[in-house]
Amino acid sequence: MARAPGLLAPLLGLGLGLGLGLGLGLGPPGPGAADCGSLGGAERLAFAPAPGVHRLAPRARPPGPLNPLYGTVRRFLSAVQLNPFPAELVKTLLNEPSSVKVDEVVRYEAGYVVCAVIAGLYLLVVPIAGLCFCCCRCHRRCGGRVKTEHKAVACERGTLMAFLLLTTLLLLIGVVCAFVTNQHTHEQMGHSVEAVPEILLSLQGLVSNVPQELQAVAEQFSLPQKRVLEELDGVGMSIGSTIHTQLKSTMYEVLASVSSLGQALQVSMDDLQALNTTLVELRKGQQDLEPAVYERRERLLTLLQEPSCQGCTEARSRAQALELGADFSQVSPVDDVLHRLKGVPEANFSSMVQEENSTFNALPLLAALQTANVVKELKKVVAQKPEGLRTLAEEFPGWEAASRWSRTLEEVEQSSRPYLKEVQRYEKYRWIWGCVLCSAVLLVVVCNLLGLNLGVWGLSARKDPSRSEAKGEAGSRFLMMGVGFSFLFAAPLILLVFATFLVGGNVQTLVCQSWESKELYKFADTPGNLPPSMNLSQLLGLKKNISILLAYQQCREGAALWSVLQLNDSYDLEKHLNISQYTAKLQQELQNLKVDMKNLDLLSPAAHRDLEALQSSGLEKIHYSSFFVQIQKPVVNTNMEKLAQELEELARTQGSSVLGQQLQKEAQGLQNLYQEQVLPQQSLVAKLNLTVRALASSAPNLQMETSSVLDKVAYLKGELPTWATNILRNESECFLIREMGYFSQYVAWVREEVTQHIATCQPLSGALDNGRVILCDMMADPWNAFWFCLAWCTFFLIPSIIFAVKTSKYFHPVWKRLSSTSSEETQLFHIPRVTSLKL
């Protein structure tokens, strides 16, 4: 079978290139013993936070349209209370309540005393003035009517109406703000009351669940345990895969060389057999062609040499050269080489290489099977728990003080619920009274607006007395109704304003301001200010050199009670986190891992025999040059097709028809000879040319490739176990480092949890901050804004009363109207004088 000349060369070139690249000095292809890049480091474990840690979310009042009003009220209260925080007064009140002096309280509350005096005067004067006004109205001595109307009256009336309208608008603004702040105070009071138990429970949970939290942290040792056990399930497969990965480049290159050599051997055998077959056919064809060509030449010469043949000289010279060119009996035979290679290839190199590839690719599974027993022992070691972790929670320092605090907070939380319900109930009463009094103020506003509208309507229609009197009178009555309501609700309004002002103002100035400025913490830190029963340092378990303010600041920064209470002096955490004995057992068991690679063969015995036969065949000693000498010669020296065409042309030009027919017959015979015998010989020569060139180009390198592959296979077969052992040792160390990484993550996480997160005192600072927000921002600010708006309305009732009374008399009918002496337009019932007419 013929082969293309370019097919064998690439196959040999690939095998030879790979073989020369590997050489006999093959070394371990994998990375060094200290390189763990193939296995990688330990993945990041996601430990769950210890359960039971209740972290308070910071509360904050969202910005809103009432914030400017809150700021105004705070500035007003700062102006009312100019005294600083009364540390001595509060100290006396807490330690010896009976020795508190009234004059000191009055001196501190001087601003509130002044406000109380103003409220008292308002409570006394306004109702008395209202009573007097009622008596005066009953005797028709107050109010009255406008007796005359002129320009000054109109100007006075407009001014009073404008002031009344302005006062009414101010009342309207105040009552709207009072409604809004009253409702906002009610809502915030409900939210604040609900938040108090949450704060108390968070403080209680600060330390009550610490043993459970420590136990939960210790139990999370199962997370690295589980991960290590999962990876132990695949450690044999992983080690086998690593050995396969690091050796596959060497193995694949050698197997590729073997496969390439096997293909080259098969191709060479096919070409050698094809060469021998073609050579036999050429020799047989040559024996048949030679007498036919000789006989044809003799007949042509006889015809062309006749005297009657016209123009036959050139054809005669061509016919004389009609003889065989190439002589293949002179080339060297290849029978000896074929005899030495008889039965080659005995082995199927393609199947053999595939089988070796399959065996090598199954190395991970083989390693998993061989390491199964060692992995089982490793799992027993990993399933154990270090002794220090088992006693992590049991040996933690006692929390007697914290337990007392927890019980106290629990009692406070339980006992506060009835009081909180009472607070909500009284807040509901306050809200109802606020709504009623705000509605009363709103009623005054409505009366004033209706009175003004009707009065103005009556004034605009005064030219028609029959239509204006009723409207003006109705407007006057609405104004007086507003005055009556103002006198009626003045006392309840001032009482509610002062009561809420006294409570909310002192909460803001005495508690909120000092709380925000940290004066309360400084007061608590000062020795002797708090009674022994309220010693916060002892209650919280703080050391003497740690102040409440410092503890609050540390807790706000996220510190845990571990650092605040300095527990590292009484508890050796590192002793419980020492797992060196645990890891030593794991390392000892890992040293028992082994992988055997004796089952891996690179060449079968039949393949060895084939390659050895190829080495001694002498394929490269064939004289290919003798073949090329004969191949370069033509089969017949004369171009038979051209000679036949010339004979046909001569046959047409001859004068003798007999000679022409003979020439025509010879031309046809020459064509038949060329088609039947010469063309097949030329095809065989071309086929022989391809085969000889393929063998001549591959034979010199084939022996070198065969020797190289045999040497490398023998060397690799001896070195593979050593390389596999080195890789196994390196992977075992890397596996241990990786698994220790999981345990190191756990130890670091436990250390961080115990010292920074477990028993964090964030709930303490968060509770204090949230308590300040609830008391001051969510309760005190709306509360104070409510009484401020209600006080605004209460004090603006006085100008409303005055302007309403004075304005109402201008809406009554006018008793007498005087006309102006200088203007005809102001005269009433003016009758023009009749003058004489000149005709």
Stockholm file with secondary structure:
# STOCKHOLM 1.0

chainA/1-839         MARAPGLLAPLLGLGLGLGLGLGLGLGPPGPGAADCGSLGGAERLAFAPAPGVHRLAPRARPPGPLNPLYGTVRRFLSAVQLNPFPAELVKTLLNEPSSVKVDEVVRYEAGYVVCAVIAGLYLLVVPIAGLCFCCCRCHRRCGGRVKTEHKAVACERGTLMAFLLLTTLLLLIGVVCAFVTNQHTHEQMGHSVEAVPEILLSLQGLVSNVPQELQAVAEQFSLPQKRVLEELDGVGMSIGSTIHTQLKSTMYEVLASVSSLGQALQVSMDDLQALNTTLVELRKGQQDLEPAVYERRERLLTLLQEPSCQGCTEARSRAQALELGADFSQVSPVDDVLHRLKGVPEANFSSMVQEENSTFNALPLLAALQTANVVKELKKVVAQKPEGLRTLAEEFPGWEAASRWSRTLEEVEQSSRPYLKEVQRYEKYRWIWGCVLCSAVLLVVVCNLLGLNLGVWGLSARKDPSRSEAKGEAGSRFLMMGVGFSFLFAAPLILLVFATFLVGGNVQTLVCQSWESKELYKFADTPGNLPPSMNLSQLLGLKKNISILLAYQQCREGAALWSVLQLNDSYDLEKHLNISQYTAKLQQELQNLKVDMKNLDLLSPAAHRDLEALQSSGLEKIHYSSFFVQIQKPVVNTNMEKLAQELEELARTQGSSVLGQQLQKEAQGLQNLYQEQVLPQQSLVAKLNLTVRALASSAPNLQMETSSVLDKVAYLKGELPTWATNILRNESECFLIREMGYFSQYVAWVREEVTQHIATCQPLSGALDNGRVILCDMMADPWNAFWFCLAWCTFFLIPSIIFAVKTSKYFHPVWKRLSSTSSEETQLFHIPRVTSLKL
#=GR chainA/1-839 SS CCCCHHHHHHHHHHHHHHHHHHCSCCCCCSCCTTCCTTTCCCCCCCCCCCTTCCCCCCCCCCCCTTHHHHHHHHHHHHHHCCSCCCHHHHHHHHHCGGGCCHHHHHHHTHHHHHHHHHHHHHHHHHHHHHHHHHHHHHTTCSSCCCCCCCHHHHHHHHHHHHHHHHHHHHHHHHHHHHHHHHHHHHHHHHHHHHHHHHHHHHHHHHHHTHHHHHHHHHHTTHHHHHHHHHHHHTHHHHHHHHHHHHHHHHHHHHHHHHHHHHHHHHHHHHHHHHHHHHHHHHHHHHHHHHHHHHHHHHHHHHHHTSTTCTTCHHHHHHHHTCSBCCCGGGSCCCHHHHHHTTTCCCSCHHHHHHHHHHHHHTHHHHHHHHTHHHHHHHHHHHTSCCHHHHTTTTTSCCCHHHHHHHHHHHHHHHHHHHHHHHHHHHHHHHHHHHHHHHHHHHHHHHHHHHHHHHHHHHHHTTTSHHHHHHHHHHHHHHHHHHHHHHHHHHHHHHHHHHHHHHHHHHIIIIIIHHHHTTHHHHHHHSTTSSCGGGCHHHHHTCCTTSCHHHHHHHHHTTCBHHHHTTGGGTCCHHHHTCCHHHHHHHHHHHTTCCCCCTTCCSSCHHHHHHHHHHHTSCGGGSCHHHHHHHHTSCSBSSCHHHHHHHHHHHHHHCSCHHHHHHHHHHHHHHHHHIIIIIHHHHHHHHHHHHHHHHHHHHHHHHHHHHHHHHHHHHHHHHHHHHHHHHHHHHHHHHHHHHHHHHHHHHHHHHHHIIIIITTBSHHHHHHHHHHHIIIIIIIIHHHHHHHHHHHHHHHHHHHHHHHHHHHHGGGSCCSCCCCCSSCGGGCTTCCCCCCCCCC
#=GC SS_cons         CCCCHHHHHHHHHHHHHHHHHHCSCCCCCSCCTTCCTTTCCCCCCCCCCCTTCCCCCCCCCCCCTTHHHHHHHHHHHHHHCCSCCCHHHHHHHHHCGGGCCHHHHHHHTHHHHHHHHHHHHHHHHHHHHHHHHHHHHHTTCSSCCCCCCCHHHHHHHHHHHHHHHHHHHHHHHHHHHHHHHHHHHHHHHHHHHHHHHHHHHHHHHHHHTHHHHHHHHHHTTHHHHHHHHHHHHTHHHHHHHHHHHHHHHHHHHHHHHHHHHHHHHHHHHHHHHHHHHHHHHHHHHHHHHHHHHHHHHHHHHHHHTSTTCTTCHHHHHHHHTCSBCCCGGGSCCCHHHHHHTTTCCCSCHHHHHHHHHHHHHTHHHHHHHHTHHHHHHHHHHHTSCCHHHHTTTTTSCCCHHHHHHHHHHHHHHHHHHHHHHHHHHHHHHHHHHHHHHHHHHHHHHHHHHHHHHHHHHHHHTTTSHHHHHHHHHHHHHHHHHHHHHHHHHHHHHHHHHHHHHHHHHHIIIIIIHHHHTTHHHHHHHSTTSSCGGGCHHHHHTCCTTSCHHHHHHHHHTTCBHHHHTTGGGTCCHHHHTCCHHHHHHHHHHHTTCCCCCTTCCSSCHHHHHHHHHHHTSCGGGSCHHHHHHHHTSCSBSSCHHHHHHHHHHHHHHCSCHHHHHHHHHHHHHHHHHIIIIIHHHHHHHHHHHHHHHHHHHHHHHHHHHHHHHHHHHHHHHHHHHHHHHHHHHHHHHHHHHHHHHHHHHHHHHHHHIIIIITTBSHHHHHHHHHHHIIIIIIIIHHHHHHHHHHHHHHHHHHHHHHHHHHHHGGGSCCSCCCCCSSCGGGCTTCCCCCCCCCC
//
